[in-house]
Amino acid sequence: MSALSTRRSRVLAVAFLLATLFGLCVWFGSYGVAPALGAYPTEQVVGPTPDQYVGGPVTLAGPVVDTDPVTMRITYRGTEARTLTITDVETPVEPGDELRVFGTLVDEDTVAATTAFAVPPAGYLYTYVVSFVSGLWVLTRLATHWRLDAGALVRRTESLTLDGVRTRLGVGGSNDDA
């Protein structure tokens, strides 16, 4: 008999894993600025006090406001915002694109980009559509190849088909009787 053979033990294992995941997310979110560890200042700390980070590396994200020169708006503390000029941007950008920049904060209003990339608004729609379709595909695969048996997923001996679903529900039918 395995350790996860009862319903109670499986529920406790899932609860433990979810609590651990939540704890790790909170722990990761509590990290402050630590460039040596790859945690560079973001718009949340640069926005309110940029003078502390002048001359150092920053990682910023926000919508492009203008392209000559490239200007982006960063939002911090929920609703407060600032506009920054980004120099040395080699990627083509358009107003409305979401710009992500890693570079040096030259002064309180200027960032010299080391690397930057822009995501057009349609890029997010594409991501959501692909994720939704992928989720439906996974759900379909789970439903057709697995079944619940006493709270556990068990592989079906024969894959469920649309005709099998109709037969089990007692709807539809075939035209073979005519």
ZAVOMAR-976798 format. One line per 10 residues: number of its first residue (from 1); their letters; for each residue z, y, x of C-alpha. Coordinates in nm, 4 decimals, padded with zeros to 6 digits, m for minus. Layout:
<nodes>
NUM = a = Z:Y:X | ... .
</nodes>
This chain:
<nodes>
1 = msalstrrsr = 00.0000:00.0000:00.0000 | m00.1076:00.3309:00.1528 | 00.0984:00.6504:00.1636 | m00.1310:00.8255:m00.0867 | m00.1603:00.5471:m00.3416 | 00.0438:00.7101:m00.6162 | m00.0521:01.0133:m00.8202 | 00.2687:01.1952:m00.7219 | 00.2047:01.1500:m00.3489 | m00.1531:01.2790:m00.3832 .
11 = vlavafllat = m00.0369:01.5861:m00.5786 | 00.2294:01.6566:m00.3149 | m00.0273:01.6165:m00.0341 | m00.2684:01.8602:m00.2018 | 00.0153:02.1092:m00.2672 | 00.1231:02.0835:00.0987 | m00.2325:02.1418:00.2239 | m00.2818:02.4425:m00.0069 | 00.0522:02.5943:00.1003 | m00.0433:02.5429:00.4658 .
21 = lfglcvwfgs = m00.3821:02.7067:00.4098 | m00.2179:03.0047:00.2373 | 00.0384:03.0356:00.5170 | m00.2300:03.0292:00.7867 | m00.4289:03.2994:00.6039 | m00.1227:03.5235:00.5843 | m00.0402:03.4539:00.9483 | m00.3949:03.5383:01.0617 | m00.3915:03.8561:00.8522 | m00.0702:03.9690:01.0189 .
31 = ygvapalgay = m00.2336:03.9904:01.3622 | m00.2590:04.3451:01.4876 | m00.5117:04.4915:01.7259 | m00.5449:04.2621:02.0289 | m00.8757:04.3135:02.2135 | m00.7836:04.0453:02.4672 | m00.7823:03.7964:02.1790 | m01.0979:03.9343:02.0155 | m00.9111:04.1296:01.7461 | m01.0647:04.4751:01.7867 .
41 = pteqvvgptp = m00.9631:04.7817:01.5855 | m01.1418:04.7920:01.2485 | m01.2018:05.0677:00.9967 | m00.8541:05.0057:00.8526 | m00.6834:05.1384:01.1695 | m00.9586:05.3597:01.3120 | m01.0034:05.5517:00.9859 | m00.6593:05.7100:00.9585 | m00.5876:05.7524:01.3323 | m00.9121:05.7567:01.5324 .
51 = dqyvggpvtl = m00.7614:05.9529:01.8231 | m00.5592:05.6467:01.9282 | m00.8746:05.4399:01.9828 | m01.1068:05.6924:02.1526 | m01.2635:05.5315:02.4594 | m01.1903:05.1789:02.3419 | m01.3857:04.9032:02.1674 | m01.4025:04.8976:01.7861 | m01.5577:04.6806:01.5176 | m01.6613:04.8754:01.2079 .
61 = agpvvdtdpv = m01.8438:04.8027:00.8839 | m01.9698:05.0270:00.6074 | m02.2744:05.1508:00.4198 | m02.5409:05.3570:00.5961 | m02.5410:05.7132:00.4633 | m02.8204:05.8647:00.6744 | m03.0672:05.7442:00.9377 | m03.1355:06.0554:01.1461 | m02.8916:06.0202:01.3175 | m02.7525:05.6896:01.1934 .
71 = tmrityrgte = m02.4416:05.7721:00.9939 | m02.2124:05.5274:00.8187 | m01.9154:05.5660:00.5861 | m01.6022:05.3649:00.6549 | m01.3403:05.3141:00.3869 | m00.9726:05.2584:00.4595 | m00.6474:05.2465:00.2625 | m00.8452:05.1507:m00.0454 | m01.0081:05.4813:m00.1361 | m01.0009:05.7090:00.1686 .
81 = artltitdve = m01.3267:05.7399:00.3616 | m01.4737:05.8979:00.6744 | m01.8268:05.9388:00.8024 | m01.9111:05.8340:01.1580 | m02.2246:05.8876:01.3661 | m02.3487:05.5707:01.5347 | m02.5525:05.6086:01.8551 | m02.7652:05.3497:02.0397 | m02.8512:05.1528:01.7239 | m03.1553:04.9392:01.8011 .
91 = tpvepgdelr = m03.1824:04.7611:01.4673 | m03.3785:04.9289:01.1844 | m03.1492:05.0591:00.9105 | m03.2005:05.2160:00.5685 | m02.9584:05.4177:00.3568 | m02.7534:05.1761:00.1465 | m02.7634:04.8929:00.4020 | m02.4281:04.7478:00.5051 | m02.4004:04.8182:00.8791 | m02.1704:04.6207:01.1092 .
101 = vfgtlvdedt = m02.1138:04.7734:01.4513 | m01.9330:04.6707:01.7676 | m01.9096:04.9458:02.0246 | m01.7028:05.2139:02.1908 | m01.5407:05.4978:01.9989 | m01.6729:05.7936:02.2023 | m01.4836:06.0584:02.0055 | m01.3182:06.0725:01.6650 | m01.6546:06.0870:01.4844 | m01.8964:05.8948:01.7118 .
111 = vaattafavp = m01.9420:05.5300:01.8040 | m02.1735:05.4159:02.0843 | m02.3012:05.0809:01.9547 | m02.3115:04.7819:02.1846 | m02.4353:04.5527:01.9087 | m02.5148:04.6253:01.5463 | m02.6814:04.4587:01.2526 | m02.7635:04.5698:00.9016 | m02.7612:04.3703:00.5808 | m02.9780:04.5102:00.2988 .
121 = pagylytyvv = m02.8263:04.5012:m00.0518 | m03.0700:04.2237:m00.1513 | m02.9209:04.0093:00.1265 | m02.5946:03.9800:m00.0639 | m02.7708:03.8839:m00.3877 | m02.9602:03.6126:m00.1971 | m02.6316:03.4830:m00.0540 | m02.4660:03.4669:m00.3969 | m02.7642:03.2921:m00.5596 | m02.7919:03.0339:m00.2820 .
131 = sfvsglwvlt = m02.4162:02.9694:m00.2947 | m02.4232:02.9276:m00.6736 | m02.7167:02.6849:m00.6630 | m02.5519:02.4907:m00.3796 | m02.2294:02.4668:m00.5789 | m02.4187:02.3321:m00.8813 | m02.5910:02.0759:m00.6598 | m02.2578:01.9559:m00.5155 | m02.1010:01.9408:m00.8626 | m02.3989:01.7381:m00.9902 .
141 = rlathwrlda = m02.3738:01.4981:m00.6964 | m02.0011:01.4534:m00.7572 | m02.0512:01.3888:m01.1281 | m02.3350:01.1397:m01.0813 | m02.1952:00.9401:m00.7871 | m01.8175:00.9563:m00.8402 | m01.5727:00.9098:m01.1260 | m01.2052:00.9817:m01.1818 | m00.9845:00.6759:m01.1986 | m00.6100:00.7408:m01.2400 .
151 = galvrrtesl = m00.6400:01.0809:m01.0726 | m00.8430:00.9566:m00.7754 | m01.2153:00.9865:m00.7054 | m01.3809:00.6441:m00.6986 | m01.7445:00.5848:m00.6045 | m01.9571:00.4643:m00.8959 | m02.1191:00.1232:m00.8532 | m02.4305:00.2588:m01.0242 | m02.5280:00.6254:m01.0193 | m02.5061:00.8073:m01.3493 .
161 = tldgvrtrlg = m02.8438:00.9212:m01.4838 | m02.9408:01.1517:m01.7687 | m03.0329:00.8477:m01.9795 | m02.6920:00.6964:m01.9014 | m02.5185:01.0135:m02.0206 | m02.7207:01.0129:m02.3449 | m02.6336:00.6472:m02.4045 | m02.2603:00.7069:m02.3468 | m02.2568:01.0115:m02.5744 | m02.4697:00.8410:m02.8390 .
171 = vggsndda = m02.7221:01.1236:m02.8575 | m03.0966:01.1321:m02.8174 | m03.2458:00.7965:m02.7631 | m03.5740:00.6533:m02.6525 | m03.9009:00.6296:m02.8348 | m03.9196:00.2578:m02.7650 | m03.7986:00.1756:m03.1186 | m04.1020:00.3328:m03.2869 .
</nodes>
